[in-house]
Amino acid sequence: MNKKYLVITTGGTIASAATEKGLAPNMAADELIAFFQPGPEVELAVLDLMAKDSTNMQPEDWLLIAQSIQEQAEKYDGFIITHGTDTMAYTASALSYLLYGFNKPVVLTGSQIPLGMQYTDAESNLQDALLFINDTKLKGVFIVFNGLAMVGTRAVKTKTQSYDAFESINYPYVARMMHGKVNQLYQPEPETLPLQTGTLALDTNIFMLKAFPGMTVDIFDYLKTHAHGVIIESFGNGGLPFERRNLLPGIQSLTDAGIPVVITTQILEEGQDISLYEVGQRVVEAGGITAGDMNTEAIVAKLMWVLAYTDDIDEITKLLQTSVAHDMGFV
Ligand SMILES: NC(=O)C[C@H](N)C(=O)O
């Protein structure tokens, strides 16, 4: 029996052309799928969902993609989403949570240079995405880019121009595509569902701060009345200053108000060991919730997902610190 895949187009460089105002997505979905070279036992269908530079993608768009996949789940063996690279890692994370437990592969891909342009990487990325989805037995959400497949919650865009724009951070690559063949490199560990959501919902009312030397503490007053959850990108292993502009009372007051403060790190690799230094242990004492080796992109989506499920800070903490879709606990 033929395998059937749905290609969902959302825009991005891959579907872009030059305009007076710079590259913008405008390629029709039918035109885009003509660049695939499906084998004899593969059938492709296309859904023209949106045409956005991924800079314009927001949580409502993640929900729309997830809903389209859920609605068509029975009809297809897998889904390929063409997407801009700038926020692809956020979308991949969001779909990993929204579609948690989905028993078919969902692969996002895109390109650094538009389809049809000289030196484009789009055709090989499309072909690799199809190869991966057709050959692998893996389920869940992945990004395929520049010959590598990575788990959606672990992908990070690390380059603005080069073909190898994405890296799998703090987690092994799952497959390499070369010369028309898939070589599986890693089998993600089995996981059990930590919660029953069933509904596609996100609480977008979160805020993220990047700490810098000299950051004012006043911002916490605003956040206390405006945010349901806060993420702080700390220095190094989770530390934040407790001298002069002391951030700890702000974290404590948010925590006391039932607003989770998730502590991640500005450092891309190796996660955080928040108890290593006094500057980290004090953050935990003030209520900071360490995000371990999770990527910022994953934390943003996970916090929105968890907040839509519960407002109990203990449960939020527990869920945030449970590995979902392989997002934490590898390092
Ligand atoms: N390479 C790309 O796709 C970048 C583009 N700005 C986008 O994210 O839609």
The ligand as a MOL file (V3000), in Angstrom:
LIG
                    3D

  0  0  0     0  0            999 V3000
M  V30 BEGIN CTAB
M  V30 COUNTS 9 8 0 0 0
M  V30 BEGIN ATOM
M  V30 1 N 15.5300 31.0940 6.3040 0
M  V30 2 C 14.3240 31.5440 6.6580 0
M  V30 3 O 13.3480 30.8690 6.4720 0
M  V30 4 C 14.2580 32.9120 7.3230 0
M  V30 5 C 12.9400 33.6180 7.1680 0
M  V30 6 N 13.0550 34.9700 7.6750 0
M  V30 7 C 11.8120 32.9280 7.9410 0
M  V30 8 O 12.0110 32.5480 9.0530 0
M  V30 9 O 10.7260 32.8210 7.4430 0
M  V30 END ATOM
M  V30 BEGIN BOND
M  V30 1 1 1 2
M  V30 2 2 2 3
M  V30 3 1 2 4
M  V30 4 1 4 5
M  V30 5 1 5 6
M  V30 6 1 5 7
M  V30 7 2 7 8
M  V30 8 1 7 9
M  V30 END BOND
M  V30 END CTAB
M  END
